[in-house]
Amino acid sequence: MSSEQTQTEKLPVTVLTGYLGAGKTTLLNRILSEPHGKKYAVIVNEFGEIGIDNELVVGADEEVFEMNNGCICCTVRGDLIRIIEGLMRRKGKFDAIIVETTGLADPAPVAQTFFVDENVGRRTKLDAVVTVADAKWLKDRLKDAPEAKNQIAFADVILLNKTDLVTEAELREVEARIRGINPYAKVHATERCRVPLGDVLDRNAFDLDRILDIEPEFLQGNGRDHQHDHDHHHEHDHHDHGHEHHGLKHYHDEEMQSLSLKTDKPLDPDKFFPWIQNLVATDGPSILRCKGILAFKDDPDRFVFQGVHMILDGDHQRPWKDGEKRDSRLVFIGRELPEDKIRKGFESVVG
């Protein structure tokens, strides 16, 4: 990937996931019917779910492409590549692509497609994985459905939907469960998926700044004055139940962990790349997602990367700005992560 090709030239792709009945179709129909003036190509993977209201889709002047195989595996990747390559031949017709996965699907193979296939990766970028969760039933699903937990762990943005069906205490409880699995996702409590579309689309989740704009607890005390931010962002206050001052219990999921690493010392690229590649080669199955913004020594540009299981993708993003703090931040989310091994490895690649 040449560094001249900026991230912005690429067509953003939103992967929409969520357990059966959580409200993905509601969200999709909202995206398609709102007067936002943008054109979306929608790729759906139907599997025993109510289809999208095609009348509405046609009325919204969008195009829907159906993948012909309901099961998520390598066939999906082939299907997806074929459909996206077809879309790319229609230059300038779409502003963005939305891929809706089945409710039973692991989003990993879909997300990986945007890293693995060179043609697809050159012309599209994974913008964000958006998970729709049912506030009433999520707690039960997390107990009995590993897919539901995967979808939460995988998300950049979570719509905690159907909040009108639960009490305030139940809502706080389910948010705390979500935070125990994935403290980095932006959580929006919604009814009937009503959320400003800018909170879901065009998130540029490849930029960790967006992931860290909620500043979860692990960043406290790092010298940034985000504590003061909470005073100015009243609309976010009720999404911050994870903080101690709300007196809400914290959950630590037994299976899922998240790990954040940070250093203000420059990294040595000759050490970093072999380390991260070896890490995902050996522990990839445990690592659902990893992301980072990196400051390499003697490099004027920020380097951003993200990974899904064993597959990594990264690129120089933009020059560091004057006065911008040049620190490196990495985030890992996974099942039974080898935390000590990751921490020690990271310490060893500081320049």
SEVO-716391 format. One line per 2 residues: number of its first residue (from 1); for each residue x, y, z of C-alpha. Coordinates in Angstrom, 2 decimals. Layout:
<rs>
NUM	X/Y/Z ~ ... $
</rs>
This chain:
<rs>
1	0.00/0.00/0.00 ~ 1.65/3.24/-1.02 $
3	1.78/5.95/1.59 ~ 0.56/8.53/-0.95 $
5	-2.83/6.86/-0.97 ~ -4.50/8.37/2.05 $
7	-7.07/6.60/4.14 ~ -9.66/9.15/3.06 $
9	-9.67/8.11/-0.60 ~ -10.88/4.68/0.33 $
11	-14.53/3.75/0.48 ~ -15.53/3.28/4.13 $
13	-17.11/-0.05/5.06 ~ -19.32/-0.51/8.12 $
15	-19.83/-4.06/9.35 ~ -23.18/-4.35/11.10 $
17	-23.59/-7.24/13.50 ~ -25.80/-8.27/16.40 $
19	-27.72/-11.20/17.77 ~ -30.99/-12.32/16.17 $
21	-33.79/-9.89/16.95 ~ -31.59/-7.17/18.47 $
23	-32.59/-4.60/15.85 ~ -30.00/-4.70/13.04 $
25	-32.68/-4.54/10.35 ~ -34.31/-1.58/12.11 $
27	-30.98/0.25/12.09 ~ -30.32/-0.63/8.48 $
29	-33.71/0.61/7.37 ~ -33.13/3.85/9.32 $
31	-29.80/4.36/7.59 ~ -31.38/3.75/4.20 $
33	-34.42/5.95/4.69 ~ -32.97/9.05/6.37 $
35	-32.42/12.08/4.12 ~ -28.63/12.13/4.51 $
37	-27.95/12.59/0.80 ~ -25.47/9.71/0.69 $
39	-25.64/6.50/-1.29 ~ -24.88/3.24/0.43 $
41	-24.33/-0.15/-1.10 ~ -25.72/-2.73/1.30 $
43	-24.49/-6.32/1.36 ~ -26.70/-8.65/3.35 $
45	-26.12/-12.20/4.40 ~ -29.56/-13.62/5.09 $
47	-29.88/-16.61/7.34 ~ -33.33/-17.28/8.71 $
49	-33.92/-13.63/9.47 ~ -36.62/-11.28/8.32 $
51	-35.34/-9.70/5.14 ~ -34.94/-5.99/4.69 $
53	-38.03/-4.21/3.50 ~ -37.06/-4.10/-0.16 $
55	-39.68/-1.48/-0.97 ~ -37.93/0.82/1.45 $
57	-34.55/-0.05/0.04 ~ -35.64/0.76/-3.49 $
59	-37.38/3.91/-2.30 ~ -34.18/5.04/-0.64 $
61	-32.33/4.57/-3.93 ~ -29.85/2.17/-2.44 $
63	-28.67/-1.11/-3.85 ~ -28.77/-4.34/-1.90 $
65	-26.56/-7.27/-2.79 ~ -27.32/-10.62/-1.26 $
67	-24.60/-13.08/-0.48 ~ -25.80/-16.47/-1.59 $
69	-24.48/-18.50/1.29 ~ -25.99/-18.22/4.74 $
71	-23.14/-19.85/6.61 ~ -20.19/-17.73/7.67 $
73	-16.89/-19.28/6.65 ~ -14.43/-18.91/3.79 $
75	-17.28/-18.93/1.24 ~ -18.43/-15.65/2.71 $
77	-15.07/-14.09/2.10 ~ -15.15/-15.21/-1.54 $
79	-18.69/-13.91/-1.95 ~ -17.83/-10.63/-0.29 $
81	-14.73/-10.09/-2.43 ~ -16.71/-10.82/-5.59 $
83	-19.50/-8.40/-4.65 ~ -17.11/-5.62/-3.59 $
85	-15.05/-5.95/-6.75 ~ -18.30/-5.62/-8.71 $
87	-19.18/-2.48/-6.73 ~ -15.76/-0.98/-7.34 $
89	-16.32/-1.15/-11.07 ~ -19.20/1.30/-10.66 $
91	-16.96/4.26/-9.88 ~ -18.46/7.11/-7.91 $
93	-21.80/5.42/-7.37 ~ -21.52/4.89/-3.64 $
95	-20.35/6.89/-0.66 ~ -19.93/3.86/1.56 $
97	-20.65/0.15/1.93 ~ -22.58/-1.53/4.73 $
99	-22.15/-5.27/5.30 ~ -24.84/-6.86/7.45 $
101	-23.78/-10.18/8.92 ~ -26.18/-12.83/10.12 $
103	-27.17/-12.83/13.78 ~ -25.30/-16.06/14.36 $
105	-22.14/-14.91/12.65 ~ -18.70/-14.25/13.96 $
107	-17.76/-10.87/12.43 ~ -14.09/-11.90/12.12 $
109	-14.10/-13.37/8.58 ~ -16.03/-10.35/7.28 $
111	-13.66/-7.85/8.93 ~ -10.61/-9.81/7.79 $
113	-11.70/-9.57/4.16 ~ -10.73/-5.89/4.17 $
115	-7.18/-6.78/5.23 ~ -6.61/-10.00/3.33 $
117	-7.63/-9.24/-0.22 ~ -5.28/-6.78/-1.86 $
119	-7.80/-5.37/-4.35 ~ -10.43/-4.89/-1.67 $
121	-7.91/-3.42/0.80 ~ -6.59/-0.96/-1.75 $
123	-9.99/0.56/-2.40 ~ -11.93/0.14/0.83 $
125	-11.21/0.53/4.53 ~ -12.91/-1.05/7.49 $
127	-14.60/1.98/9.05 ~ -16.14/0.34/12.12 $
129	-17.79/-2.79/13.42 ~ -21.19/-1.78/14.82 $
131	-22.97/-4.24/17.11 ~ -26.65/-3.95/17.97 $
133	-27.44/-5.54/21.34 ~ -30.82/-6.15/22.99 $
135	-30.85/-4.49/26.44 ~ -33.45/-6.94/27.77 $
137	-31.93/-10.20/26.58 ~ -28.20/-9.51/26.29 $
139	-27.40/-10.79/29.79 ~ -28.97/-14.17/28.98 $
141	-27.31/-14.30/25.55 ~ -23.89/-13.64/27.08 $
143	-24.41/-16.77/29.22 ~ -25.63/-19.11/26.50 $
145	-24.36/-17.77/23.18 ~ -20.62/-17.35/22.53 $
147	-21.48/-15.45/19.31 ~ -23.15/-12.70/21.33 $
149	-20.02/-12.26/23.42 ~ -17.83/-12.24/20.30 $
151	-19.97/-9.51/18.76 ~ -19.63/-7.31/21.86 $
153	-15.87/-7.93/22.11 ~ -15.44/-7.16/18.44 $
155	-17.35/-3.89/18.30 ~ -16.12/-0.34/17.84 $
157	-19.64/0.99/18.42 ~ -22.43/-0.75/20.39 $
159	-26.09/0.21/20.21 ~ -27.69/-1.03/23.39 $
161	-31.16/-1.17/21.91 ~ -34.69/-1.64/23.32 $
163	-33.81/0.32/26.45 ~ -37.52/1.10/26.90 $
165	-38.02/-2.55/27.92 ~ -35.70/-2.43/30.94 $
167	-35.42/-0.45/34.18 ~ -32.64/2.08/34.76 $
169	-30.96/-0.38/37.16 ~ -31.12/-3.21/34.59 $
171	-29.68/-0.87/31.95 ~ -26.75/0.05/34.19 $
173	-26.15/-3.62/34.94 ~ -26.08/-4.63/31.27 $
175	-23.79/-1.69/30.41 ~ -21.40/-2.83/33.13 $
177	-21.41/-6.33/31.61 ~ -20.57/-4.84/28.21 $
179	-17.72/-2.80/29.71 ~ -16.37/-5.97/31.36 $
181	-15.99/-7.50/27.91 ~ -15.07/-4.45/25.85 $
183	-14.17/-1.18/27.59 ~ -13.15/0.47/24.32 $
185	-16.39/0.49/22.34 ~ -18.57/3.57/22.24 $
187	-21.91/2.58/23.79 ~ -25.17/4.30/22.84 $
189	-28.38/3.43/24.70 ~ -31.20/3.51/22.14 $
191	-34.86/2.79/21.52 ~ -35.67/1.44/18.06 $
193	-32.03/2.15/17.10 ~ -32.63/5.91/17.16 $
195	-29.14/7.36/17.14 ~ -27.52/10.14/15.07 $
197	-26.11/8.32/12.06 ~ -22.77/10.07/12.53 $
199	-22.43/7.99/15.72 ~ -22.60/4.82/13.63 $
201	-21.30/5.63/10.15 ~ -18.06/7.33/9.13 $
203	-16.50/6.67/12.51 ~ -12.99/6.27/11.14 $
205	-12.43/3.63/13.78 ~ -9.04/2.98/12.21 $
207	-8.00/6.06/14.13 ~ -7.58/5.04/17.77 $
209	-8.38/8.60/18.81 ~ -12.00/7.80/18.09 $
211	-11.88/4.61/20.13 ~ -10.26/6.40/23.04 $
213	-12.58/9.39/22.91 ~ -14.53/7.83/25.77 $
215	-11.30/7.69/27.79 ~ -12.02/4.55/29.81 $
217	-10.51/4.11/33.27 ~ -7.28/2.56/32.10 $
219	-6.20/5.91/30.68 ~ -6.77/7.83/33.90 $
221	-3.74/9.47/35.33 ~ -1.88/9.57/32.05 $
223	-1.52/13.32/32.02 ~ -4.41/14.07/29.71 $
225	-7.04/16.27/31.26 ~ -9.94/14.11/30.18 $
227	-11.37/14.22/33.71 ~ -12.50/17.75/32.93 $
229	-14.08/16.65/29.69 ~ -16.84/14.88/31.54 $
231	-18.08/18.24/32.80 ~ -18.62/19.43/29.24 $
233	-20.09/16.27/27.72 ~ -23.33/15.91/29.61 $
235	-24.83/13.78/26.89 ~ -22.22/11.11/27.59 $
237	-22.68/11.09/31.35 ~ -25.10/8.23/31.54 $
239	-22.85/6.14/29.33 ~ -20.02/6.34/31.82 $
241	-21.43/3.98/34.43 ~ -18.17/2.08/34.42 $
243	-16.46/4.82/36.47 ~ -16.13/4.26/40.19 $
245	-17.89/7.46/41.16 ~ -21.17/6.04/39.89 $
247	-20.89/3.40/42.60 ~ -21.61/0.68/40.07 $
249	-19.92/-2.68/40.34 ~ -17.33/-3.55/37.72 $
251	-17.47/-6.80/35.89 ~ -14.44/-8.65/34.68 $
253	-15.41/-11.25/32.18 ~ -13.75/-14.58/32.92 $
255	-13.20/-15.40/29.27 ~ -12.73/-12.03/27.59 $
257	-9.97/-9.63/28.51 ~ -8.85/-6.33/27.22 $
259	-5.40/-4.87/27.55 ~ -4.12/-1.38/26.90 $
261	-0.45/-0.51/26.50 ~ 1.08/2.91/26.26 $
263	4.55/4.42/26.12 ~ 5.87/7.89/25.38 $
265	9.22/6.44/24.31 ~ 9.66/5.88/20.56 $
267	9.35/2.31/19.29 ~ 11.99/0.55/17.21 $
269	10.28/-0.59/13.99 ~ 12.94/-3.29/13.44 $
271	11.88/-4.84/16.73 ~ 8.18/-3.98/16.75 $
273	7.11/-5.60/13.47 ~ 8.74/-9.00/14.11 $
275	7.31/-8.97/17.65 ~ 3.69/-8.20/16.68 $
277	3.82/-10.62/13.72 ~ 5.16/-13.39/15.92 $
279	2.57/-12.60/18.60 ~ -0.40/-12.90/16.25 $
281	1.13/-15.98/14.59 ~ 1.32/-17.78/17.94 $
283	-1.59/-16.26/19.89 ~ -3.83/-15.07/17.06 $
285	-6.72/-17.38/17.96 ~ -6.90/-15.72/21.41 $
287	-6.68/-12.18/20.01 ~ -10.02/-11.05/18.61 $
289	-8.84/-7.56/17.77 ~ -5.78/-5.42/18.25 $
291	-5.29/-1.80/17.26 ~ -2.69/0.82/17.74 $
293	-1.29/4.24/16.96 ~ 2.49/4.04/16.98 $
295	5.35/6.52/17.16 ~ 8.49/5.02/15.62 $
297	11.88/6.58/16.21 ~ 13.08/8.86/13.37 $
299	9.64/8.64/11.71 ~ 7.73/11.91/11.19 $
301	4.42/10.03/10.59 ~ 1.98/8.29/12.88 $
303	1.60/4.62/12.06 ~ -1.83/3.04/12.61 $
305	-2.56/-0.67/12.57 ~ -5.34/-3.06/13.41 $
307	-5.62/-6.80/13.45 ~ -8.23/-9.52/13.52 $
309	-6.95/-12.81/14.93 ~ -3.81/-13.59/12.90 $
311	-4.22/-10.93/10.24 ~ -2.65/-7.49/10.57 $
313	-2.97/-4.37/8.47 ~ -1.28/-1.02/8.93 $
315	-0.13/2.13/7.22 ~ 1.39/5.52/7.83 $
317	-1.54/7.75/8.53 ~ -0.41/11.37/8.75 $
319	2.48/13.44/10.07 ~ 2.59/14.08/13.81 $
321	1.42/17.62/14.43 ~ 3.57/20.25/16.08 $
323	3.14/19.98/19.82 ~ 1.25/16.68/19.54 $
325	2.31/14.15/22.14 ~ 4.15/11.36/20.36 $
327	3.12/8.35/22.33 ~ 2.28/4.84/21.21 $
329	-0.95/3.18/22.29 ~ -2.02/-0.40/21.68 $
331	-5.27/-2.10/22.53 ~ -5.89/-5.87/22.60 $
333	-9.23/-7.61/23.10 ~ -9.42/-11.38/23.27 $
335	-10.17/-14.64/25.02 ~ -7.66/-15.59/27.71 $
337	-5.06/-13.13/26.47 ~ -1.44/-13.86/27.46 $
339	-1.21/-10.49/29.25 ~ 2.25/-10.84/30.79 $
341	3.74/-12.07/27.54 ~ 2.22/-9.12/25.62 $
343	3.38/-6.55/28.19 ~ 6.95/-7.89/28.31 $
345	7.10/-8.11/24.51 ~ 5.92/-4.51/24.18 $
347	8.57/-3.32/26.66 ~ 11.22/-5.07/24.58 $
349	10.43/-3.13/21.37 ~ 10.87/0.36/22.81 $
351	13.62/2.02/20.76 $
</rs>
